[in-house]
Each structure stands twice: as structure tokens, then as C-alpha cells.
């Protein structure tokens, strides 16, 4: 990594960064690539990086209709965790968390992974049983899990209303200490720079408008910058998965919904743990800038709009005040919406599609950001070898027709999501 003196940094700042070197190239698209990845967010960039690094495929293009990380990668709430019950989810997401833990070193770029812990609150005796069952399953899979009493939670998070008279009385919680947060835009930048250094072409403002198919196999894509030939296409476009797959005549069991999030004005450190509650439909953490980052449930209508609305904002804020009454003095600074591609069982689709040479990673529901490294890793494996990695073998499209759904049924970290 190139190092700069303090004088060089000051000089570039005063010159408006005129001489600052580009972190990645801005190439024109070639006529032919071995692999084309549609989508320049975290999942697409990670796929391209692992294709080059792990499989030696460097004649690869990432096509992004806007700018890198301008979709869900820049519109999530940065939480990473692997606190799942069922084996396929547990093993897959723990691979992702292990990759997060060493990603800054692997990419030589600080992605700001912070293992501040993810705490799922429980409010009833039945929820205690479910949380302990999930915690035991996690430990059997080698994943860290710790059940905390109400008193331990009150000591750890003094701003949380743990009194018996709370609107949602807290009786305990399941903590994953290794869970936490990662800086979302740093993930896109880190993967982009690393992929570019391995020869991957990253092409922004290049929208895919069609997928060319010959003899039941992909042969290229049509874009706003012209036609590009390829024999392998990887789809990594989050909430627009159905639209892109439809270009190849593939219908996915996915609905797209808006999921809103919001941040308060920045304040001094008041919360050093990610706190979630299924009963309240609420989660919150504090960013490194001091903002309180919070969110809740979906807007339950189909939409591709990246914006929020007042009823859900009011619902999230009321949940915040029910758990953290002292936060009522803060001002809400901004809100936004991300497009969630919701599968019928709440688990992703990672694998081959019914057109030769066409692959996808999508259907992430509430959990796409935390899956970014593992998604890219197994997606790249599947594309390069034309067969699934053992960790995504269960996440095929065919499972819906064969009755092999992967449904946490309330035992996941967000009980209302399943």
C-alpha cells in the first residue's frame, strides 16, 4: 500500500485532490469477458475479488448502473452477526463473520470491523426458551453465544429501560460477542480496490438492459455502453434480482419491499452494543460518528422506491423510546429506504439458475450486508467450478420446488422476519 507524508496529504487537500491517485481504474468495457458480474455493490465486488484471487479468473467485469455501493450496500445499518439456529444458516453466516474478522488485513484496507456484540432481547418466558435453544444450537456449531440475565443487561447497557414497569419488560437476552458492525462504504471501496489490483474491470454507469441467450446458454449482455460477450453471468443486484433474472426468462420466488432505517443527530458515546428486540420490532446501534442508527420492520407493500414514509418512522421511533426513554431528547437527522428481496422462506438463493452460465446471489431479506464476504466467496466458487460450494449447496433455487425450505420459524435473530 502506498504511503503518503503529512505534507503530501495536506498538499492534496489544498489542491482539491487534483493529484490524488485513483483507488481503482475507470476502464471502457471490452467486447468479451470470461465472467460478467451484474451489480457493483458489496456482493458483486466480493464475487469478482474472489474469482480473481481464489480461482485465477481475472478477465472479469463488474457492471454497475450507478456508482459503487449506491444500492443496499450504502443503505443498510452495518450490522454483522452469525446468530442463527439452523445448520445451513449457522455455518454460512459464521464463515462470513470469520471473513469479516480478517477482511481489513486481506484487503489491506480498513473496513472498520467492530466486535461490539449483538444482543437480542427477550421479554417472555417463551422467548427465554427459544433464545436458550438457539444459543445452544449456536454453541454446538462452534459459534459464540451467551445468555444474559436482566441484571447483567442493565449493568452492560444502563440507558436501556430494564425496570419491571417497562412497556416491554426485559427478562434476559442472547448475546453474540463477536457480532458487531462494519463500515459499509469501506467494504465496497476495499473490495473494489483489491479486485481492480487483480485485473478486474469495474465499470460504473453501465446499466444492463438485456441478457443474450443462445442455445439455452448465456452468450452476453446488452448494456447502455454496448453489447458485451461472456459465457458466464453472476447476478448480484439485491432487491432488483427478479427484474434482472427476468431478462433471461427466469422467474424467482421473490418479493421486493422497502426496509427503512434512520439516524439521530450525533452524540457522545452512549451505546457500545447492538441491541435488537423481536417483540418491539426494533434494533439500534451507535455509529463511529456518534449517530444512533435504528430500524424496524418492512413496509408491507411491494416497492422499488428507495425512500421511507412517516408511519414506519413513527413505529421505529416509538420502539426506540419504549426501550431507551432518554433518547427522546435527540433529533432525527435523516431517514432512507433499502429494497429487500424477500424469499418465501427468509433464506437466500445462491447458485446456478435454469439457464446455462447464469448464476445468482440474492434473496437476502433482512440479512444481506452481513453475508457480503461469504456470499462473494461461495458465489465465486459456484461460477468458477459450475457447482456449489458445500456452504451454499442448500441455498439453491430448486429447494422451493422440492420442499427443502430453510425457515428459522422464529428461532432466528429477528423472529418477525420468518
N, C-alpha and C positions, 0 to 999 in steps of 0.2 A: 504494500500500500504506500503510495507516495506521501511524503511528509512535507509540511509547509512551515516555514518560520513565522513568528508573530508578525514580522514586517511584511511578509508575503500575504498573510491573511488580511492585515489592515489595508494594504495596497489594493487588493481585490475588492474589499468592501467599499473603499472610496471611489474606485473606478466603475462601480455598478456591476461588478463581476464580469467585466468585459473579457478579461483574460482567464477566467476560471475554466478549467478543462471540463468537458462533458463527462458525466458519470457513465454514460453509455452512448453508443453511436446512434445516428439518425439515418439509417440506410434506406435507399429505394428498394422496393421489393424485386426479387429475382423472378425469373419466369418459372423456375422449378425448385421445389424443396423436397427433402425426404419426408419431413413431417411439418404440418401446419397446425399450430395451436390457436384456436379462436378464443380470445379473451385475455386481456393484459392486466388482470388482477393478480392477487397472490397465488391462486391455484394454477392459473395458466403460466405465470412466470416460474413458479416452482416446478411445474411439469417440464418446461423447457430446460431449466437448470439441471434437473436430474437426468433428463435424456442425454445431455451433453456430458455431464460429469460421471454418471454411473454406467452409461451404455455407449458412450463414444459417438452419439449421433449429434453432429454439430451443424449439419445443413438443415437447420430448423428455423422457422419463422413464427413469431408471436404477433398476431394481428389484433389490434385494439381499435375499436371505432372511435374512442375518445382519447383520454390520456391515461397513463398507467395508474392503477389504483383508484380510478374515478368512479367505480361502481361500489359494490358492497365492501371491498377491501378498505375504502375510506369512509364507510358509513356504518361500521359496526361499533361495538363497545369494548373491544380489545381483550375480552376475557378468554383465557386458555385453561383447560382442565381435562381430566380423563376419568371423572367420577361416574362411570356407567356400571350397570348391573350385568347385562347380557354379554356373553363372551365375545362375540364379533365386535361389538362397540368398544368393550373394555380394552381389548388387545390393540385395536386400530388406533383409538384415541390416545392410548398410552405410548404407542410409537410416536405419535405426533408430539406429545409432551416431552418425550426424551429428545426428539429433534429440536424442539424449542430450546431446551436447556443448553444445547451446544451450538445453536444456529449462529450466534454472533461470531464465534470462532471459525465455524465452517465457511461463512460468507466474508469474513474479515470486515464486518460492518455491524455496528451496534444496533440490534433490534430492540434493546431495552426490555428484555425479559425480566419480570419482577415476580418472584415466588412469594407473594404476599398472603397466599392462602385463599381458598374459595370455601365459604361457609354456607351450607343450605340449612335454613332454619326449619324447625318442626314445631307444630302448635297443638297437636293432639296425641293421645296415646297410640292411635292407629298409625300416625305419621312416625312416631318413635320406632315402632316395629318395622315399618318399611325402610326407614333410614338405616337402622341397625342391620337389616337384611342386606341392603345394598352395600353397606360398609364391609360386612363380612365377605360378600362376593368380591369386592374390590381387593381385599387383602389376600383372598385365595388366588387371585390373579396377579399378585405381586404389586398391587397399587396401594399407595399410602392412603389411609383413611383413619379418622379419629372422631369418636362421638364425644361431644362436649355437653356438659350439663348447663342449665340456665345460669348457674352461678359462675361457671367458667367463662361463659359467653359475656356476661355482664362485666367481668373483670377485663376481658380482652377488648370489648367494644363498649366503652362507657356511654357513648351517645345513644346507643340502642335502648329502646324502652323495654326493659325486661321485668317490669313490675307486674304483679298479679292482675292489676286492673287495666292492663293494656288492651287496646282494641283487638289485637291478635296476640293473646298471651303466648310467650315463648317458653317451651318446655325442654328445649335442647337443640342440637344441631349437628350435622355431619360435616366435618372439616377435611378438605384435601390440602395439606400444607404446600405441596408442590404446585398447586394451581395458582393462577395469578393473572397478570396482564402482560401484553406485549404492545409496543408502539406500532400501530397498523401501517402507517405510511412508510415507516422504516423497513417493514417487511417487503413491501413492493420494491422500494429502492434497492435494498440489499440483494434480492433475487435478480432484479433487472441488471444490476451492475455485474454480478457474478456470471449470469448467463451470457451477457454480452462479451465478457472477457474470454469465454469459451467458444465464441464464434457465432452465437445465436443472433439472428436479425430480429430486432424489436421494432415494429412498425406501427406507429400511432396514427390516429385519424385515418384509419383504413377499415371501413365497415364491410363485413362480409354480407353480400346480398343474395348469394345462392351457392349451392353445393353441386358440383358437376359429378354425375354418376354414369359410368359406362360398364356394361356387362355386370351389373349388380355390385359394382365396387366403386369407391370414390376415385376420382381422377383429378380433382382440383376444386378451387373455389373461385367464385366471381366476387369481385370487390369494387369499391369506389375508386381504387387505384389500378384497376385492370384485373385480368384473369391470372391466376397463379396455379400452376400444376403441382400435384402431390398425390401420393398413393396412401397417405395416412393423415387423418384429421383428428385432433383431440378437441372436444368441446369443453370449455371451462368458463361459462358465462353466467353462473349463478341464476338469478331469477328469470333470465331470458333463455334458459335451457330448452323449454318447449318450443319457442319460436325458431331457434337455430336448428334443432333436430327435425322440425317440420320441413325445413328446406330439403332434407334428404328423404322425406316421406315417412319419418318415424314419429309416432305419437307416444308421448311419455305420460305416465300416471302422475302428473304434477299439476298443482295449482299454484299460482303466484299471488302473494299477498304482501301488503305493506307491514313492516315492523318498524315502529317509531322508537327513537331514542332522543335524549336531551341532556344538556349540561347546565349546571348553575354557573354563576359568576365564580371566579377563582377565590379560594380562601386558604389560609394556612392549613397544614396537615391536621385533619380531624378523623380520618378513617384509613386504616392501613390494612384492611381486609376486604375482599369482595364478599358482599352479603346478598343472598338471594332468599326469596320465600315463594314457594309454590302456592300457598294459600292466599297470599296477598297479591300474587301475580306481579312481582316487583324484584328488581335487582339493582345494586348500586356499588360503585367503587369511586375512588378519588384518583384523578389523573396526576401525572407528574407536574402539570401546570397548576394544580390546585382545584380544578373544576370537579364537581361531583357529577359523575356520569351515571345516568339512570335510564331504565327502560322497563317495559312490561310485556303485555301480550300483543298478539296480532290485531290489526284491523280486519275484522272477519268479512271482508268482501274482496273479490278479485281485482287486482290493480297492478299497473306497471308504473305508477306515479311515485317518484322519489320525494315525497313530501308528507307531512303529517296532518292531523286535524285536531281540533280542540277537545272533543270528548275523550280521546285516548290520552291526550296530555293531562287532562284533569284527573283521569283514572290513575296515571302513574304518579302524579304529584300527591294525590290523596293517599296512595300506598306509601309513599316516602314519609309523609307526615305521621301516618299511623305507626311506623316503626321508629322514625327519628324526629320527634316533635321539635327539637331545637333547630332543625334545618328549615323550619318555616320562615325564618328571618331572611333567607337567601333569595336572591332574584334569579329567575330563569333567564339564561343568556341566549340559547339557541336550541332549535329542535330540527330533526331531519328524519327521513324515512329510507329504509333499505328494502329491496324487493326480495322476499323469501320464496324460494322454490320448494313448496311443501309436497313431499311424497305421502303416500297413503299410510305408511307405517312409521313415518318420522325418521327414517334412516336413509342414507344417501344411495345413489346409484353410481357405481364406479366400475367401468368395464366396457366390453365390446357392445356395440349396437347392431341391429339386424341388417346392416349394410357393411360389406367387407371393407376394412380400412377405416371405419368410423368408430370412435371411442368417446367416452364422456366421463366427467366427474361433475356431479351436480345433485340436486335434490337434498340440499344440506339443512333445510328447515332452519331451526334456530342456531345451528352449531357450525356454520361454515368457516368462520375465521380460525377457530382453534384447531381445525383439521388441516390447515393450509400445508404444513410440511409433509405430513403423511399422505395427504391427497395427491400432492405433486409427485411424491416418491412412488406410490403404487400405480398412479396413472401412467407415469413414465415407463415403469416396468411392463405394464399391460400393453402399451403402444409398441415398445421395443421388441417384446417377445411374443406379441399376439396371444397372450394368455394371462390370466390374472395372477397377481401376487397372492400368496396364501392369506394375507390380511385383507384383501378385498374380494376374495373368492365368493364370500357370502352376499356381497352387495351388488349382485347382478340385476339387470332388468327382468330376467326370466323369473325371479323369485315371486313376483306378483302373480304370474300365471300358474306357478307350481305350488303356491300356498306356503312358501318359506319366508314369510314376512319376519322382520326383525323389529319387534314392537316392545319397547320398555314397559308399557302398560302402567304408567305411574311410578315406576321404580327408577326413572331417570332423574337427573338433577332438576329438570323443570317438569313437574308432574302434569301440569295442564297441557303440555305440548303433545302428549301421546294419548 
